[in-house]
Amino acid sequence: MKQITFYFLILLFLISSYQVTAQNEFSSATIEFGVVVSDIEKSLDFYTNVIGMSKVGEFDVNEEFGKISGLTGGLPFHVDVLKLEDKPGATQWKLMSFEKDAAHPFSKYIQDDTGVQYITINVNSLKPFLERIKKHHIELLGDTPVPLGPDNHFVLISGPDGTIIELIGPLE
């Protein structure tokens, strides 16, 4: 019995060691998103004035870095950095434009394409979001708002370039 317990403890140690190693491989628990848009001004207006993000920074990538990094093959570009809150560790939503329309149709539903199809934003109250959505003539998708249990509701909209955005929170 002692030998089985010993081997079980060794196994637990090995499993926990693997989990600690995997969890310690990252210098940040945040994933930053780079979003290519067709119209930077329209997208900045949407994400700041409808969604409520704040512009917290910007930077340029020159031709040389675009090429050697493999990002663009040599095209320079400008990036506007947005966050829900200007706090360290907050997710960055990095917008850039190459001033051209998408090469594929926008998804109507999340099953229409592969890759990132939607983002989720949890909010304290949907009321100000619904007011801004209405003010900016943004269409609610589906039959939203839809109740999610006793307290929260689910609202679905689409950004200017087809990114589907779900907002989750209480109506008030």
Secondary structure, DSSP 4 states (H G I P E B T S, - for coil): -HHHHHHHHHHHHHHHHHHHHHHTT-S-SPPPEEEEES-HHHHHHIIIIIS--EEEEEEEE-HHHHHHTTSSSS--EEEEEEESSSSTTPPPEEEEE-S---SSPPPSSGGGSSS--EEEEE-S-SHHHHHHHHHTTPPPPTT-SEEETTTEEEEEEE-TTS-EEEEEE---
